[in-house]
Amino acid sequence: PSSLALAATFDPKLAYESGAMIGSEARRKRFNVMLAGGVNLTRDPWGGRNFEYLGEDPLLAGVMAGESIKGIQSNHIVSTIKHFALNAQETG
């Protein structure tokens, strides 16, 4: 599911479990780095990548992204946070 749907659960444990599942799949495909953890705040309704982010509340987004990244990293995968500022200009 989209990160926006994950944020709507307000469930950090679910965010961790989701990250762990994604990290497990990445490990099985022999990845060792994931460019994952998009935390730009969803402020522009026309943003073409809003589904990748965790909503517009900075506290919720930070908590949920942190747990998701910890879940990915629990599989010995490097997870890099991205799009954490000024990435609302994409409208495709």
Protein Blocks (a to p, Z undefined) as FASTA:
>chain_A
ZZklmmmnopaklmmmmmmmmmmmmmmnopabdcehiabdcfbfklmklmmpgbjbfklm
mmmmmmmmmmmmmnopacddehkboplkbcZZ
